[in-house]
């Protein structure tokens, strides 16, 4: 009984996210990777497929990972970048209302006039907290209005557990997200070339302004720069943003490109090793990328010309079936060790029993899902590979048969037949009566004489 209660308790704790789950690799037979962060994700930047996950939906403080949303949203709200990147933004005193003495800053001053592009570099490279508020006031009129839009945009991207309380990620009650939600925001952000250009810059010089001399910015991301540390450099890495507070731990979102693969890593709640002082968010991000490139490969799983199946055709002229081909090809990242023959093609037809002709080439007739071990690689619509015309003669005969088999037609014919029989019967009876009446009239006797 105690054993049962123990296991029941463990199940409850797992459901609540209070006990770390052992599952990390998304395929059981892949080698493990030494990730110790509270939450981590490795995903395909092109499809969003998860290759590795560790507590991806647990609530975490994002620290300066918040600035990914801030920068992305600023670019979206700005509109045409080439037109507005040189817009002059004026720093107001209101931008400093929630700053802390030891927070990241690029030394902006009230009354300073700075180009919009330079301000975004301050936010992403120097992790300028005040710069985020300056952006918010410039674009939305107030920090509160911009934060409201941040939350709306997060909801639009499917971030179900994200709540932003500020623009920069300094600790605030209820300012939380998850590794999964951060990955959703990042997948959207990397689609914008200007975002990636800024996020992947290792150093940048802001020209002099009306308040300061030129300032040199260096990225806080040591995967792409040796300006702070040299041991973490990882040439395939492409940006994106670091974050750290005491409560959030060490966080890092990065992208890497190699061998025609683009991977995104999210590491949250990592630590600094007490003995070596190594910052684990850099170490574990690099390990995840190396593991991903070593164990995964893109494969074309379905081509446009593959015959996936067929559908029975009723009343087809010379054809009793039509073959099905995919509308698009499916290419996905799969483990290098995966036997492609084990990938299941699950077909779902709109009319499993068959379809009446005519059926036209490229007409949608169903879908096919490619999956294995619970992993879905893609879903694509199935199209008819050729046209099947209708057999009009057979169709006419069947239509006639069906018309006559309708209940009201049947009973109408029975009624008409009954009336016809009744009419004939009455007619015969009436004629017989008339003949008898004629034979009984005087002078109309025609009987034969009796023989003697």
Legacy VTK file of the C-alpha trace (Angstrom):
# vtk DataFile Version 3.0
C-alpha trace
ASCII
DATASET POLYDATA
POINTS 452 float
0.000 0.000 0.000
2.855 2.407 0.845
4.492 1.625 -2.502
1.298 2.455 -4.370
0.946 5.719 -2.469
4.574 6.592 -3.269
4.114 6.067 -6.992
0.839 7.992 -6.915
2.656 10.906 -5.266
5.394 10.810 -7.891
2.786 10.907 -10.675
1.162 13.953 -9.092
4.505 15.706 -8.721
5.417 14.939 -12.318
2.122 16.389 -13.463
2.811 19.546 -11.483
6.354 19.807 -12.838
7.924 19.510 -9.392
10.049 16.473 -10.228
12.390 16.691 -13.241
11.476 14.292 -16.013
14.180 11.937 -17.172
13.077 12.214 -20.812
15.247 14.635 -22.748
16.034 13.234 -26.178
12.989 13.038 -28.367
14.223 9.624 -29.601
15.039 6.965 -27.044
17.983 5.457 -28.941
19.955 8.703 -29.376
22.938 9.421 -27.130
22.427 11.696 -24.142
23.869 15.195 -23.882
25.160 16.789 -20.679
22.533 19.479 -20.178
21.912 20.524 -16.567
19.937 23.732 -17.094
16.469 23.942 -15.583
14.924 24.069 -19.064
16.344 23.479 -22.520
15.169 23.024 -26.089
16.885 22.247 -29.376
14.774 22.599 -32.481
14.904 22.769 -36.250
14.768 26.459 -37.161
12.932 25.722 -40.403
10.212 23.358 -39.200
10.084 23.893 -35.422
10.593 20.149 -34.841
11.922 19.457 -31.321
15.139 17.437 -31.308
15.866 17.734 -27.592
13.778 18.978 -24.710
14.128 19.323 -20.975
11.240 20.818 -18.999
10.176 22.955 -21.965
6.860 24.055 -20.432
7.998 24.817 -16.888
7.535 28.443 -15.850
10.833 30.383 -15.789
11.902 33.984 -15.430
13.332 35.012 -18.802
15.620 37.846 -17.675
16.970 39.627 -20.775
15.592 36.994 -23.153
12.613 39.351 -22.896
14.503 41.654 -25.250
14.019 39.197 -28.127
10.331 40.082 -28.060
11.072 43.779 -27.514
13.388 44.003 -30.513
11.195 41.874 -32.784
8.090 43.868 -31.911
9.904 47.166 -32.414
10.912 46.087 -35.915
7.371 44.973 -36.697
5.855 48.228 -35.444
8.410 50.360 -37.283
7.322 49.148 -40.694
9.657 49.731 -43.632
13.097 49.467 -42.084
15.083 51.328 -44.729
12.694 54.256 -44.392
12.667 54.450 -40.597
16.007 53.101 -39.353
17.434 56.640 -39.278
14.476 58.056 -37.342
15.642 60.092 -34.370
14.424 58.853 -30.991
14.488 61.215 -27.997
15.255 59.702 -24.605
12.806 60.868 -21.937
13.183 60.760 -18.183
10.150 58.466 -18.014
12.276 55.671 -19.498
14.252 55.319 -16.257
11.365 54.745 -13.854
12.062 51.043 -13.164
15.835 50.896 -13.531
18.082 49.310 -10.887
21.650 50.366 -10.025
23.332 47.137 -11.190
21.236 46.607 -14.335
22.622 46.436 -17.867
22.826 49.835 -19.531
24.326 51.625 -22.506
24.473 54.946 -20.681
21.593 56.704 -22.393
20.734 60.116 -20.947
17.473 62.055 -20.705
17.216 64.418 -23.655
19.613 62.379 -25.776
18.747 62.003 -29.431
19.725 58.678 -30.983
18.958 56.915 -34.245
16.424 54.078 -34.052
18.908 51.579 -35.506
21.584 52.516 -32.973
19.039 52.145 -30.161
18.251 48.579 -31.225
21.960 47.712 -31.166
22.128 49.112 -27.615
19.235 46.828 -26.626
20.514 43.613 -28.199
24.306 43.911 -27.827
24.725 45.862 -24.613
21.386 44.554 -23.218
20.414 48.126 -22.359
17.423 48.034 -20.021
16.694 51.744 -20.349
16.909 51.383 -24.127
13.918 49.013 -24.079
11.786 51.607 -22.321
12.967 54.310 -24.724
11.806 52.122 -27.619
8.473 51.476 -25.934
7.714 55.158 -25.346
8.796 56.087 -28.880
6.632 53.435 -30.573
3.600 53.166 -28.269
3.546 56.399 -26.294
4.108 54.633 -22.985
5.824 51.602 -21.532
2.491 50.200 -20.365
0.997 50.308 -23.866
4.045 48.628 -25.376
4.039 45.867 -22.747
0.357 45.263 -23.479
1.254 44.820 -27.137
4.084 42.434 -26.162
1.555 40.210 -24.423
-0.866 40.406 -27.336
1.887 39.424 -29.774
2.952 36.542 -27.541
-0.621 35.243 -27.510
-0.769 35.519 -31.310
2.310 33.300 -31.518
0.718 30.649 -29.298
2.658 31.498 -26.133
0.123 30.190 -23.627
2.177 30.630 -20.451
3.996 33.897 -21.132
3.239 37.080 -19.197
5.422 40.152 -19.718
5.414 42.790 -16.991
8.143 44.986 -18.464
10.146 45.521 -21.642
13.581 44.387 -20.443
13.312 41.381 -18.145
14.392 42.831 -14.812
12.749 40.840 -11.994
9.039 41.607 -11.607
6.306 39.582 -9.957
4.518 37.485 -12.559
7.005 38.178 -15.373
7.325 34.581 -16.608
7.568 32.429 -19.697
8.730 28.956 -20.749
11.484 27.615 -22.977
8.775 26.502 -25.393
7.232 29.977 -25.570
10.645 31.608 -25.986
11.300 29.252 -28.905
8.016 30.336 -30.524
8.975 33.994 -30.230
12.464 33.277 -31.567
11.176 31.273 -34.537
9.192 34.345 -35.541
12.000 36.812 -34.824
14.620 35.050 -36.979
12.352 35.452 -40.022
13.219 39.168 -39.992
16.606 39.855 -41.649
17.140 43.065 -39.664
16.657 41.189 -36.397
19.280 38.597 -37.307
21.655 41.258 -38.547
21.531 42.988 -35.171
21.406 39.819 -33.045
24.455 38.330 -34.778
26.671 41.421 -34.514
29.632 40.986 -32.161
30.522 44.679 -31.862
29.090 47.980 -33.013
29.965 51.652 -32.712
27.172 54.097 -31.939
28.056 57.492 -33.457
28.248 60.555 -31.204
24.937 62.032 -30.098
23.961 65.378 -28.655
24.758 64.011 -25.163
27.619 61.515 -25.544
30.698 60.718 -27.546
30.802 57.649 -29.788
30.375 54.460 -27.766
31.616 50.977 -28.571
29.143 48.152 -27.934
30.209 44.517 -27.556
27.828 41.589 -27.467
27.204 39.667 -24.281
27.017 36.446 -26.359
30.395 34.725 -26.050
29.471 32.091 -28.632
30.036 34.717 -31.336
32.636 36.983 -29.731
35.905 36.640 -27.815
35.734 40.167 -26.407
34.668 38.877 -22.971
35.677 35.193 -22.965
37.517 33.144 -25.579
36.707 29.590 -24.467
33.054 29.606 -25.561
33.467 30.721 -29.175
31.476 28.548 -31.587
31.850 29.525 -35.272
28.518 28.054 -36.498
26.586 30.177 -33.951
24.428 33.069 -35.184
23.431 35.374 -32.278
20.940 35.770 -30.508
20.540 36.902 -26.843
21.807 36.197 -23.356
20.045 36.823 -20.060
20.927 36.638 -16.381
19.462 37.508 -13.017
19.876 35.751 -9.703
16.369 34.311 -9.944
16.487 33.412 -13.653
19.990 31.963 -13.658
22.058 32.055 -16.834
19.995 32.006 -20.040
20.863 31.948 -23.712
18.986 31.694 -26.993
21.129 31.071 -30.039
20.968 29.807 -33.599
23.639 27.837 -35.468
24.055 26.892 -39.120
26.087 23.957 -40.417
25.753 21.268 -43.112
22.591 22.900 -44.483
20.958 22.734 -41.031
19.677 25.634 -38.953
19.186 24.845 -35.291
17.830 27.010 -32.474
18.790 26.374 -28.856
17.034 27.696 -25.756
18.780 27.278 -22.401
17.209 28.708 -19.233
18.195 28.472 -15.597
21.789 27.353 -16.131
24.449 27.905 -13.458
28.035 28.993 -13.132
30.322 26.124 -12.125
31.684 27.032 -8.678
35.074 25.422 -9.197
35.875 26.481 -12.782
33.603 29.577 -12.998
32.440 28.345 -16.380
29.063 29.734 -17.403
26.956 26.716 -18.248
24.547 28.469 -20.619
27.395 28.833 -23.134
28.705 25.329 -22.475
25.330 23.608 -22.769
24.232 25.562 -25.833
27.419 24.521 -27.599
26.892 20.893 -26.490
23.341 20.932 -27.826
24.437 22.271 -31.188
27.237 19.723 -31.519
24.856 16.923 -30.535
22.302 18.128 -33.054
24.715 18.366 -35.987
26.264 14.993 -35.134
23.026 13.024 -34.782
20.524 14.619 -37.167
20.317 14.948 -40.925
17.719 16.359 -43.344
15.999 13.725 -45.481
13.473 13.987 -48.278
10.741 11.650 -47.059
8.127 12.241 -49.746
8.353 13.625 -53.277
5.705 15.165 -55.480
5.746 12.139 -57.801
5.396 9.416 -55.143
2.310 7.223 -55.562
0.982 7.107 -52.013
-2.193 5.079 -52.566
-5.356 4.900 -54.616
-9.068 5.598 -54.329
-11.866 3.476 -55.775
-13.795 5.265 -58.518
-17.450 4.456 -59.131
-18.931 4.842 -62.619
-15.593 5.790 -64.094
-15.150 5.607 -67.860
-12.580 2.843 -68.258
-11.110 3.354 -64.753
-12.167 1.864 -61.450
-9.464 3.615 -59.336
-7.328 6.758 -59.315
-3.805 6.956 -57.866
-2.957 9.560 -55.200
0.112 11.800 -55.099
1.187 14.372 -52.458
0.534 18.038 -53.068
4.023 18.926 -51.806
7.173 17.084 -50.847
8.072 16.508 -47.201
11.638 17.092 -46.028
12.442 16.760 -42.336
15.266 16.336 -39.868
15.576 12.736 -38.762
18.160 10.854 -36.696
21.017 9.593 -38.844
20.432 6.131 -37.375
16.728 6.010 -38.302
15.653 3.339 -40.783
13.489 5.295 -43.216
11.538 2.131 -44.001
10.050 2.393 -40.511
8.357 5.704 -41.268
4.610 5.097 -41.491
2.403 6.714 -44.101
-0.973 7.209 -42.467
-3.580 7.916 -45.154
-6.890 9.610 -44.387
-9.360 9.755 -47.292
-12.331 12.094 -47.501
-14.402 9.224 -48.981
-12.831 5.942 -47.825
-15.431 3.811 -49.648
-14.733 5.487 -52.980
-15.938 8.422 -55.063
-18.271 8.709 -58.024
-16.757 10.007 -61.230
-15.953 12.512 -62.496
-12.709 13.038 -60.571
-10.347 15.691 -61.889
-6.555 15.814 -61.880
-5.145 17.557 -58.758
-8.495 17.329 -56.955
-7.960 17.007 -53.172
-9.058 13.565 -51.989
-7.439 13.233 -48.531
-4.219 13.638 -46.544
-1.154 11.601 -45.666
0.783 11.885 -42.398
4.387 10.701 -42.082
5.215 9.544 -38.574
7.253 7.139 -36.495
7.670 6.556 -32.772
5.097 9.251 -32.092
6.956 11.840 -34.185
5.061 13.544 -36.981
7.324 14.695 -39.826
4.647 16.288 -41.913
1.058 16.259 -43.133
0.287 16.906 -46.789
-2.858 16.782 -48.918
-3.356 13.966 -51.431
-4.343 14.795 -54.991
-5.736 12.770 -57.886
-2.891 12.066 -60.322
-5.161 12.035 -63.382
-8.744 12.726 -64.470
-11.412 10.006 -64.525
-14.441 10.882 -66.644
-17.938 9.680 -65.906
-19.433 6.642 -67.725
-22.558 8.524 -68.860
-24.468 5.526 -70.325
-24.145 3.462 -67.172
-24.877 6.503 -65.096
-28.119 7.120 -67.040
-29.282 3.528 -66.540
-28.523 3.683 -62.844
-30.239 7.029 -62.511
-33.346 5.549 -64.120
-33.187 2.544 -61.823
-32.689 4.743 -58.787
-35.535 7.002 -59.858
-37.923 4.098 -60.112
-36.724 2.639 -56.819
-37.806 5.720 -54.886
-40.658 4.842 -52.472
-43.050 7.495 -53.738
-42.500 6.366 -57.324
-43.060 2.748 -56.306
-46.319 3.499 -54.536
-47.466 5.792 -57.312
-46.940 3.020 -59.878
-48.724 0.536 -57.662
-51.591 3.003 -57.326
-51.738 3.601 -61.063
-51.607 -0.141 -61.725
-54.433 -0.719 -59.284
-56.486 1.992 -60.957
-55.762 0.436 -64.361
-56.878 -3.014 -63.175
-59.977 -1.482 -61.631
-60.710 0.377 -64.853
-60.348 -2.768 -66.964
-62.490 -4.751 -64.549
-65.216 -2.135 -64.522
-65.068 -1.812 -68.283
-65.432 -5.561 -68.825
-68.260 -5.760 -66.319
-70.033 -2.826 -67.892
-69.738 -4.252 -71.384
-71.004 -7.629 -70.204
-74.025 -5.981 -68.620
-74.813 -4.047 -71.742
-74.730 -7.151 -73.902
-77.140 -8.981 -71.566
-79.483 -6.069 -71.558
-79.563 -5.992 -75.343
-80.395 -9.720 -75.556
-83.417 -9.313 -73.275
-85.130 -6.618 -75.330
-88.269 -7.673 -77.467
-87.393 -8.542 -81.072
-83.783 -9.100 -80.242
-84.041 -12.816 -79.370
-81.458 -14.702 -81.317
-81.556 -18.041 -79.625
-81.462 -21.208 -81.769
-84.487 -23.327 -82.405
-84.776 -26.455 -80.395
-84.351 -29.680 -82.279
-87.102 -32.177 -82.376
LINES 1 453
452 0 1 2 3 4 5 6 7 8 9 10 11 12 13 14 15 16 17 18 19 20 21 22 23 24 25 26 27 28 29 30 31 32 33 34 35 36 37 38 39 40 41 42 43 44 45 46 47 48 49 50 51 52 53 54 55 56 57 58 59 60 61 62 63 64 65 66 67 68 69 70 71 72 73 74 75 76 77 78 79 80 81 82 83 84 85 86 87 88 89 90 91 92 93 94 95 96 97 98 99 100 101 102 103 104 105 106 107 108 109 110 111 112 113 114 115 116 117 118 119 120 121 122 123 124 125 126 127 128 129 130 131 132 133 134 135 136 137 138 139 140 141 142 143 144 145 146 147 148 149 150 151 152 153 154 155 156 157 158 159 160 161 162 163 164 165 166 167 168 169 170 171 172 173 174 175 176 177 178 179 180 181 182 183 184 185 186 187 188 189 190 191 192 193 194 195 196 197 198 199 200 201 202 203 204 205 206 207 208 209 210 211 212 213 214 215 216 217 218 219 220 221 222 223 224 225 226 227 228 229 230 231 232 233 234 235 236 237 238 239 240 241 242 243 244 245 246 247 248 249 250 251 252 253 254 255 256 257 258 259 260 261 262 263 264 265 266 267 268 269 270 271 272 273 274 275 276 277 278 279 280 281 282 283 284 285 286 287 288 289 290 291 292 293 294 295 296 297 298 299 300 301 302 303 304 305 306 307 308 309 310 311 312 313 314 315 316 317 318 319 320 321 322 323 324 325 326 327 328 329 330 331 332 333 334 335 336 337 338 339 340 341 342 343 344 345 346 347 348 349 350 351 352 353 354 355 356 357 358 359 360 361 362 363 364 365 366 367 368 369 370 371 372 373 374 375 376 377 378 379 380 381 382 383 384 385 386 387 388 389 390 391 392 393 394 395 396 397 398 399 400 401 402 403 404 405 406 407 408 409 410 411 412 413 414 415 416 417 418 419 420 421 422 423 424 425 426 427 428 429 430 431 432 433 434 435 436 437 438 439 440 441 442 443 444 445 446 447 448 449 450 451
